Amino acid sequence: MDFPPEISVFLLSLTAPLILYTINHVSFLQDPQVILAIGIAVLTTIFLLANLSVKSKTSTDPLFYVFAVFSFTSVVGITNALQQDGFIKGFMDFYISKGEPHLSSAHCIMMSYWDGVVHYGLLLLMIHRISAGKPFRVLALVWAGSMIASQLVFIPGIFVGKYGKNILPAFWRNVPSLVLPVWAAAKLFNRPRELSIIPADKVEVDQKRTLFSRPIDLILTLGLFATIIFTVFRGFVVLECSLDSCFSYIYQYEPYMKDSVGFPKVMMLVFLFYVLPLLTASVYGLYTPGCTWMLDWTLFLAGAVAQTQWTHLGSSVHSRTPFTYRIPRDEWRLVVALNLLYAAVPVLLAVRCYTDQAFFVKSVLQGQSSNGKKKN
């Protein structure tokens, strides 16, 4: 009996806990070099089995195989998170001790939850849409932004933090976790956008309106300015700025940013050097009509910021973080609110751009929309 591709991938991903449990109880498989070899062999096998699930199709989108492999690693991620928080046991002990010790940190636990819930859900949904011949580019851009941001913090954070002194061979399995999403994002950005059919008169009316006559865009612009200021400020904080406000903030509000694990510092620098330019460009895109790139990059940005803020905020309150680095109880509500608002602005911006595209459509597409309307 042939299962649909999405069911096949789902079943393959569920083998992850079984494989982890087996290795965890077979001592001769727990050598660091053997763990890396097993990891490569398992992911290669998943790729080959995923290929068999679509052998009846004449052509398959290459991203299907990427999504299939990451579906498996997402289940590994949620298994790690559940064991580290004490919900299950007997699956990840060998890997934490002889594979990737950093996976027991608060940052990696929160990252694993996101990977096992949000990424896993997106991956299965995208595989289903590929199998059904439906568009999936919007979901894929959100996933790519989330994955790339996650790895840009995760990989450098290991080197610069306290875990940099204990890098084992299994660490290098993370390199494809950055390379493949970057490759996928490059392919996605080069594919045609999923544009709505918009009447030319609506496009003309929307693009003639000033920012002050578009209240939602005005609020989003103000939110972006606030987000930009907060991004720069926290970047200065982790760079050990001598201003009193920076000193007070890191000690009284977000002491987690000086945790020796290294992840929070790298995250703030990723925000400063990569997210900040996108936030600034988004302000321009809301002010200037016809910036079609906003329809893509806001999705990518939303995925990136949502993932990193979830990980950062969760780590700031997680029990694996030393008490002195957690959010102080007196400032808990303020810090949580600031971080939630920081994540909400790019997400709301992406929703706004996706649901009402008229302001961002170029003039050449306006003509196409007008011609299509007349033909109909």
C-alpha positions, 0 to 999 in steps of 0.5 A: 500500500502506497502512502501519500508523501506527507504521510510517508514523511510523517512516519519516517520522522517518527522513527527518530525517538526509536533510533535515539533510544536504541543508540542510548542503550547500546554502548558501542554506538556512543563513540563521538565519531560513530555518533557523527557517522550514524547521524550522516547515515540516518539523514541520508537514509531519510532522504532516500526513503523520501525519494521512494515515496514520490517515485511515482511522480514524474517530477518533484520539487527539490525542496521536498527532500529538504523538508523531509530531512528537516522533519526528522531533525524536528522530531529529534529536537522536540525529543531533546526538549522534552527530555531536558525538561524531565517529561521523558527520559532515556533518549538523549543522554548519550548525545548530550554527553558525547555529541552536543553538550550545549543542547542541554542549555536553556537556549537550545531547549527553547530552540528545540521546542520551536523546532519540534512544534512550529518548524515541524508543523510548517514542514508537514504542511508544506510537504502536503501542499507540494504533494497536492500541487498547491503553492507553498512559497509563503510558508517556506519563506517564513520557515527559511527566515526562522531556520536561518536566524536560528542557526546564525545564533546557534552556531556562532554562539557555541564557539564564542560561549562556554561550550566552545571549549568542548566541541565534538564531531557531532557538532558539524552536522549543524553545518547543513542546517544552515547551508540547506535553508540558505539554499532553499531561501535563494531558490524561493526568492527567485521563484514567482511571487504568489500575488493576488489579482488586484483591480488596477483602480484599487492599486491606483487609489491605495498608492496615492494615499499618503502614510498619514491617510493609512492609519494601520501603516502609520502605526506599523511605521511607528512600531518599526521605529521603536523596534529599530531603537530597541535593536540598536540599544540592545546591540550597544548593551551587549557590546558593553557600552559605557552609558549608564542606561546600558549598564542599568538595563543589562543588570536590572532588566535583562541580565541573561544577555551577559550569560556565559553561554554566548547565545544571547550576545550573538543574538543581539548582534544578529539583530543589530547587523542583519535584522536592523537593515531589514527593519529600516528597509521596511520603513521605506517600503511602507512609505514608498508605493510599489516595493514588491520585495516587501511581500517576500522579505517581511515574511522572512523577517517575521519568521526570523524575529519570531523564532529568535524572540521565542528562544531569547525570552524563553531562555530568560525565564527557563530553570536551566538559566542560572537564577542571577541571569533570569529576568528579575521578578520586579521587572518581569512584566515590563521585560516580557511585554517589550520582548513580545512587542518586539516580536509582534511588530514584524509579524503584524507587518508581514500579515498586513503586507500579505493580506492587502498587497495593493500598495506594494504592487509595481506598475507593470503588474497593475497593467496586467491586473487591469487587462486580466479584469477586462478579459474576464 
